Amino acid sequence: MTSWRTVRIIAGTFILISLGLGVEGSPVFISKWFLAFTAFVGINLLQSGLTQWCLMETILRKCGMREGN
């Protein structure tokens, strides 16, 4: 698996978890403030799409994951 594919999996997982914890109708609801984390992940995805640089991908490559799209 490549670093970019792993970044997408991690981002999707973070978004789904934070939505589950932040939406009032969810059975695992804790606080609406978890929606701020959803926005944070979305902003980082937007930033990485515009600048072609992603901190998570850099970290994964330094941990030994192979680079790729």
DSSP file (Angstrom, degrees, kcal/mol; ACC not computed):
  #  RESIDUE AA STRUCTURE BP1 BP2  ACC     N-H-->O    O-->H-N    N-H-->O    O-->H-N    TCO  KAPPA ALPHA  PHI   PSI    X-CA   Y-CA   Z-CA
    1    1 A M              0   0    0      0, 0.0    65,-0.5     0, 0.0     2,-0.1   0.000 360.0 360.0 360.0 143.2    0.0    0.0    0.0
    2    2 A T     >  -     0   0    0     63,-0.1     4,-2.0     1,-0.1    65,-0.2  -0.471 360.0-113.0 -92.2 164.5    1.3    3.5   -0.8
    3    3 A S  H  > S+     0   0    0     63,-2.1     4,-2.2     1,-0.2     5,-0.1   0.885 115.1  51.7 -63.4 -39.5    1.5    6.5    1.5
    4    4 A W  H  > S+     0   0    0     64,-1.1     4,-1.9     1,-0.2    -1,-0.2   0.890 109.2  49.8 -68.5 -37.2   -1.1    8.5   -0.4
    5    5 A R  H  > S+     0   0    0      1,-0.2     4,-1.9     2,-0.2    -1,-0.2   0.899 110.8  50.3 -65.7 -39.2   -3.6    5.6   -0.2
    6    6 A T  H  X S+     0   0    0     -4,-2.0     4,-2.8     2,-0.2    -2,-0.2   0.882 106.4  55.5 -65.4 -38.6   -3.0    5.3    3.5
    7    7 A V  H  X S+     0   0    0     -4,-2.2     4,-2.8     1,-0.2     5,-0.2   0.918 107.9  49.3 -59.6 -43.5   -3.5    9.0    4.0
    8    8 A R  H  X S+     0   0    0     -4,-1.9     4,-2.4     2,-0.2    -1,-0.2   0.897 111.7  48.3 -63.5 -40.6   -7.0    8.7    2.3
    9    9 A I  H  X S+     0   0    0     -4,-1.9     4,-2.2     2,-0.2    -2,-0.2   0.923 113.7  46.7 -65.8 -44.6   -7.9    5.8    4.5
   10   10 A I  H  X S+     0   0    0     -4,-2.8     4,-2.7     2,-0.2    -2,-0.2   0.930 113.2  48.7 -63.5 -45.9   -6.8    7.6    7.7
   11   11 A A  H  X S+     0   0    0     -4,-2.8     4,-2.4     1,-0.2    -2,-0.2   0.921 112.3  48.4 -61.8 -44.5   -8.6   10.8    6.7
   12   12 A G  H  X S+     0   0    0     -4,-2.4     4,-2.4    -5,-0.2    -1,-0.2   0.895 112.3  49.0 -62.4 -40.4  -11.8    8.9    5.9
   13   13 A T  H  X S+     0   0    0     -4,-2.2     4,-2.6     2,-0.2     5,-0.2   0.927 111.2  49.3 -64.6 -45.7  -11.6    7.0    9.2
   14   14 A F  H  X S+     0   0    0     -4,-2.7     4,-2.6     1,-0.2     5,-0.2   0.905 111.8  49.5 -60.5 -41.9  -11.1   10.2   11.2
   15   15 A I  H  X S+     0   0    0     -4,-2.4     4,-2.3     2,-0.2    -2,-0.2   0.936 112.4  46.4 -64.4 -46.5  -14.0   11.9    9.5
   16   16 A L  H  X S+     0   0    0     -4,-2.4     4,-2.2     2,-0.2    -2,-0.2   0.906 114.6  47.4 -64.2 -41.1  -16.4    9.0   10.1
   17   17 A I  H  X S+     0   0    0     -4,-2.6     4,-2.1     2,-0.2    -2,-0.2   0.938 113.0  47.7 -65.0 -46.1  -15.3    8.7   13.8
   18   18 A S  H  X S+     0   0    0     -4,-2.6     4,-1.2    -5,-0.2    -2,-0.2   0.851 111.6  51.0 -67.3 -32.5  -15.6   12.4   14.4
   19   19 A L  H  X S+     0   0    0     -4,-2.3     4,-2.0    -5,-0.2     3,-0.3   0.919 109.5  50.7 -66.6 -42.5  -19.0   12.6   12.8
   20   20 A G  H  < S+     0   0    0     -4,-2.2     8,-0.3     1,-0.2    -2,-0.2   0.881 115.3  42.4 -60.4 -38.2  -20.2    9.7   14.9
   21   21 A L  H  < S+     0   0    0     -4,-2.1     9,-2.7     8,-0.2    10,-1.6   0.662 120.5  42.4 -82.0 -16.8  -19.0   11.4   18.0
   22   22 A G  H  < S+     0   0    0     -4,-1.2     2,-0.5    -3,-0.3    13,-0.2   0.608  89.7  87.2-109.3 -13.5  -20.3   14.9   17.0
   23   23 A V    ><  -     0   0    0     -4,-2.0     3,-1.9     1,-0.1     5,-0.1  -0.782  69.7-140.5 -94.0 127.6  -23.8   14.3   15.5
   24   24 A E  T 3  S+     0   0    0     -2,-0.5     5,-0.2     1,-0.3    -1,-0.1   0.779  98.1  57.3 -59.2 -31.1  -26.6   14.3   18.1
   25   25 A G  T 3  S+     0   0    0      3,-0.1    -1,-0.3     2,-0.0    -5,-0.1   0.557  84.6 106.3 -77.6  -6.9  -28.5   11.5   16.5
   26   26 A S  S X  S-     0   0    0     -3,-1.9     3,-1.4    -7,-0.2    -6,-0.0  -0.448  73.5-133.7 -75.8 144.1  -25.6    9.1   16.7
   27   27 A P  T 3  S+     0   0    0      0, 0.0    -1,-0.1     0, 0.0    -6,-0.1   0.679 108.9  46.7 -69.8 -15.3  -25.6    6.3   19.3
   28   28 A V  T 3  S+     0   0    0     -8,-0.3    -3,-0.1    -5,-0.1    -4,-0.1   0.096  81.8 150.5-111.1  21.7  -22.0    7.2   20.3
   29   29 A F    <   +     0   0    0     -3,-1.4    -7,-0.2    -5,-0.2    -8,-0.2  -0.272   8.4 157.1 -57.5 134.1  -22.6   11.0   20.5
   30   30 A I        -     0   0    0     -9,-2.7     2,-0.3     1,-0.3    -8,-0.2   0.639  61.9 -17.2-120.4 -55.4  -20.3   12.8   22.9
   31   31 A S    >   -     0   0    0    -10,-1.6     3,-1.5     1,-0.1    -1,-0.3  -0.991  47.2-124.8-157.1 146.9  -20.1   16.5   22.0
   32   32 A K  T >  S+     0   0    0     -2,-0.3     3,-2.0     1,-0.3     4,-0.3   0.714 102.8  79.1 -63.9 -19.4  -20.8   18.7   19.0
   33   33 A W  T >> S+     0   0    0      1,-0.3     3,-1.2     2,-0.2     4,-0.6   0.680  74.9  73.8 -65.8 -17.0  -17.2   19.9   19.3
   34   34 A F  H <> S+     0   0    0     -3,-1.5     4,-1.2     1,-0.3     3,-0.4   0.728  83.2  69.2 -67.3 -19.2  -16.1   16.7   17.5
   35   35 A L  H <> S+     0   0    0     -3,-2.0     4,-2.0     1,-0.2    -1,-0.3   0.765  88.4  64.2 -68.3 -23.9  -17.4   18.3   14.4
   36   36 A A  H <> S+     0   0    0     -3,-1.2     4,-2.2    -4,-0.3    -1,-0.2   0.862  99.5  52.5 -64.6 -34.8  -14.5   20.8   14.6
   37   37 A F  H  X S+     0   0    0     -4,-0.6     4,-2.3    -3,-0.4    -1,-0.2   0.878 105.7  54.1 -67.4 -36.9  -12.2   17.8   14.1
   38   38 A T  H  X S+     0   0    0     -4,-1.2     4,-2.2     1,-0.2    -2,-0.2   0.928 110.0  47.1 -59.6 -45.2  -14.1   16.9   11.0
   39   39 A A  H  X S+     0   0    0     -4,-2.0     4,-2.7     2,-0.2    -2,-0.2   0.886 109.1  54.7 -63.9 -39.4  -13.6   20.5    9.7
   40   40 A F  H  X S+     0   0    0     -4,-2.2     4,-2.1     2,-0.2    -2,-0.2   0.920 109.6  46.2 -60.5 -45.4   -9.9   20.3   10.6
   41   41 A V  H  X S+     0   0    0     -4,-2.3     4,-2.2     2,-0.2    -1,-0.2   0.913 112.8  50.7 -64.7 -42.3   -9.4   17.1    8.6
   42   42 A G  H  X S+     0   0    0     -4,-2.2     4,-2.3     2,-0.2    -2,-0.2   0.902 109.6  50.0 -62.0 -42.1  -11.4   18.6    5.7
   43   43 A I  H  X S+     0   0    0     -4,-2.7     4,-2.8     1,-0.2    -1,-0.2   0.899 110.4  50.6 -63.6 -41.0   -9.2   21.8    5.7
   44   44 A N  H  X S+     0   0    0     -4,-2.1     4,-2.4     2,-0.2    -2,-0.2   0.883 109.6  50.3 -65.6 -37.7   -6.1   19.6    5.7
   45   45 A L  H  X S+     0   0    0     -4,-2.2     4,-1.8     2,-0.2    -2,-0.2   0.912 112.2  47.7 -64.6 -41.7   -7.3   17.6    2.7
   46   46 A L  H  X S+     0   0    0     -4,-2.3     4,-1.9     2,-0.2    -2,-0.2   0.934 112.4  49.2 -62.3 -47.1   -8.1   20.9    0.9
   47   47 A Q  H  X S+     0   0    0     -4,-2.8     4,-2.6     1,-0.2     6,-0.3   0.902 111.1  49.1 -60.0 -43.6   -4.6   22.3    1.8
   48   48 A S  H  X S+     0   0    0     -4,-2.4     4,-1.6     1,-0.2    -1,-0.2   0.841 109.7  52.7 -69.0 -31.2   -2.9   19.2    0.6
   49   49 A G  H  < S+     0   0    0     -4,-1.8    -1,-0.2    -5,-0.2    -2,-0.2   0.858 115.3  40.5 -69.3 -34.9   -4.8   19.2   -2.7
   50   50 A L  H  < S+     0   0    0     -4,-1.9    -2,-0.2    -5,-0.1    -1,-0.2   0.854 127.7  29.7 -81.7 -36.3   -3.8   22.8   -3.4
   51   51 A T  H  < S-     0   0    0     -4,-2.6    -3,-0.2     2,-0.2    -2,-0.2   0.580  94.0-131.8-101.1 -11.7   -0.2   22.7   -2.2
   52   52 A Q  S  < S+     0   0    0     -4,-1.6     2,-0.4    -5,-0.3    -4,-0.1   0.800  72.7 111.3  59.5  31.5    0.6   19.0   -3.0
   53   53 A W        -     0   0    0     -6,-0.3     2,-0.4    -5,-0.2    -2,-0.2  -0.999  42.1-179.8-134.1 133.2    2.1   18.6    0.5
   54   54 A C     >  -     0   0    0     -2,-0.4     4,-2.0     1,-0.1     5,-0.1  -0.986  22.3-152.6-136.8 123.4    0.7   16.6    3.3
   55   55 A L  H  > S+     0   0    0     -2,-0.4     4,-2.4     1,-0.2     5,-0.2   0.897  98.8  54.0 -61.0 -42.1    2.2   16.2    6.8
   56   56 A M  H  > S+     0   0    0      1,-0.2     4,-2.5     2,-0.2    -1,-0.2   0.901 108.3  49.5 -61.4 -40.7    0.6   12.8    7.3
   57   57 A E  H  > S+     0   0    0      2,-0.2     4,-2.4     1,-0.2    -1,-0.2   0.897 109.7  51.8 -65.6 -39.3    2.1   11.5    4.1
   58   58 A T  H  X S+     0   0    0     -4,-2.0     4,-2.0     2,-0.2    -2,-0.2   0.919 110.9  48.0 -60.8 -44.2    5.5   12.9    5.1
   59   59 A I  H  X S+     0   0    0     -4,-2.4     4,-1.3     1,-0.2    -2,-0.2   0.918 111.3  50.1 -63.1 -44.6    5.3   11.1    8.5
   60   60 A L  H  <>S+     0   0    0     -4,-2.5     5,-2.3     1,-0.2    -1,-0.2   0.892 109.9  50.1 -63.6 -39.7    4.2    7.8    6.8
   61   61 A R  H ><5S+     0   0    0     -4,-2.4     3,-1.4     1,-0.2    -1,-0.2   0.883 108.6  52.2 -66.3 -37.4    7.2    8.0    4.4
   62   62 A K  H 3<5S+     0   0    0     -4,-2.0    -1,-0.2     1,-0.3    -2,-0.2   0.763 104.2  58.1 -68.9 -23.4    9.6    8.6    7.2
   63   63 A C  T 3<5S-     0   0    0     -4,-1.3    -1,-0.3    -3,-0.2    -2,-0.2   0.437 130.3 -95.1 -83.7  -0.2    8.1    5.5    8.9
   64   64 A G  T < 5S+     0   0    0     -3,-1.4    -3,-0.2     1,-0.3     2,-0.2   0.450  75.7 142.7 105.9   0.5    9.1    3.4    5.9
   65   65 A M      < -     0   0    0     -5,-2.3    -1,-0.3    -8,-0.1     2,-0.1  -0.516  55.5-108.5 -75.5 142.5    6.0    3.4    3.8
   66   66 A R        -     0   0    0    -65,-0.5   -63,-2.1    -2,-0.2     2,-0.1  -0.422  31.0-116.1 -75.2 147.1    6.6    3.6    0.1
   67   67 A E        +     0   0    0    -65,-0.2     2,-0.3   -64,-0.1    -1,-0.1  -0.409  55.6 112.7 -77.2 152.3    5.7    6.7   -1.8
   68   68 A G              0   0    0     -2,-0.1   -64,-1.1     1,-0.1   -63,-0.2  -0.856 360.0 360.0 160.2 168.9    3.1    6.7   -4.5
   69   69 A N              0   0    0     -2,-0.3    -1,-0.1   -65,-0.1    -2,-0.0   0.395 360.0 360.0 -99.9 360.0   -0.3    7.9   -5.6
